[in-house]
Structures are given as structure tokens and as C-alpha cells.
Amino acid sequence: MITTSKGKRKVKPREVTTLALSFDHRFIDGSLASRFLADVAASLEDPRFLPDLKDG
């Protein structure tokens, strides 16, 4: 939901993807891997990150 300049709320479609991570529990703790994936997702959701993707 977004709020327009006139104060009305409306639905705005957006692209969504699923991120998955596979790792070996013998070497990497699950909570560490989960935090890493959360950090990756936060970076991708940050609007300041998007211009870097377009330059590639």
C-alpha cells in the first residue's frame, strides 16, 4: 500500500523474489547463515543499491 499526494491509499504492484541458501551444517551455523541471507535481502531492498545493478 502507498499513500498518494491526495492522502488516498492504493495498492502498488512490485516485483518479489524468493532467496534460498544452502550450506553445510558441519561448517556453518544455521543462525549465521540466516543472518547472512537477511543482510543480502536488506541490501537488495535498499534503493541506494539499485543504481549499482543498472551500471553492470
Protein Blocks (a to p, Z undefined) as FASTA:
>chain_A
ZZdfkopacddddddddddddddfklmcfklmmmmmmmmmmmmmpmklmmmmmmZZ
